[in-house]
Amino acid sequence: MIQTEIIEVISSKLKLIRIEEGYTQDKMAEILGVSKKTLVQIEKGRTNGSWTLIVAACALFRENSTMISILGKDPLEVIETVAHERIDKSKEKTLGGKIWWKEISETSGYRLQQNVISQHYRILDKKDYRWFSTFSKEEAEQRFLELENELW
């Protein structure tokens, strides 16, 4: 998934997100920091939201069921991975990926997983802290080997 794909899919679902949250167009526009006219244009499919608007929507509605169905349980992780092209540092503790993730590889110290919705990869340690995220399988596998070798 790349930035333009995320912009297109979130823009196309913004009305559904708004309705699910029970907001009027006026209130949703206020929350997202855009004019009602802009929101109407996006909801009618005449234009897409800006990257900034989409990031704001993901942050503000990260627990919305429509948003989760588009990007998985942690929309902000997907957004952060796309924005930085990858994440290569220890981050917050995760829930371990019981639902939205499939295990690709596991060793004594780390697990490589792929998100079943966004298709991005991440590496978790034994305590479920995220160490790395990327959309590149090759990059994820390489970093997985590097981290495992650091243990030895």
Secondary structure by P-SEA (a helix, b strand, c coil): ccaaaaaaaaaaaaaaaaaaacccaaaaaaaacccaaaaaaaaaccccccaaaaaaaaaaacccaaaaaaccccaaaaaaaaaacccccccccccccccccccccccccbbbbbccccccccccccccccccccccaaaaaaaaaaaaaaac
